[in-house]
């Protein structure tokens, strides 16, 4: 469709979409908007219309609706879907927890080793003490 045959409303929506994609919206609520969140409603509002201006039932609106969908799909592919980002955060958290777990297990093993060594030393001292008492008792006889 040529620009001449496009209605002024569609032109406004085209401009609004481009502003959103460029990160230069005129509406404050659209500043910093994640490109994967761009919808026909948002483009309509940015263009100065109500949310329902762009409709799939209007043939003339189909090209811009396709552009909106394509730009959202591209943003999801480029930046990862919100679920993909969530999975990455959870995987990073899991890696930290696994690292912490291995450190805690190593500490536990060290403490157990020390406790076993202490227990063995106490046993040795008890045996030595009992032998000393036994020797002392024999000497007093």
Secondary structure, DSSP 8 states (H G I E B T S, - for coil): --TTTS-HHHHHHHHHHHHHHHT--SSGGGTT--GGG--HHHHHHHTTS-TTSS-TTSGGGHHHHHHHHHHHHHHHHHH--HHHHHHHHHHHHHHHHHHHHHHHHHHHHHHHHHHHHHHHHHHHHHHHHHHHHHHHHHHH-
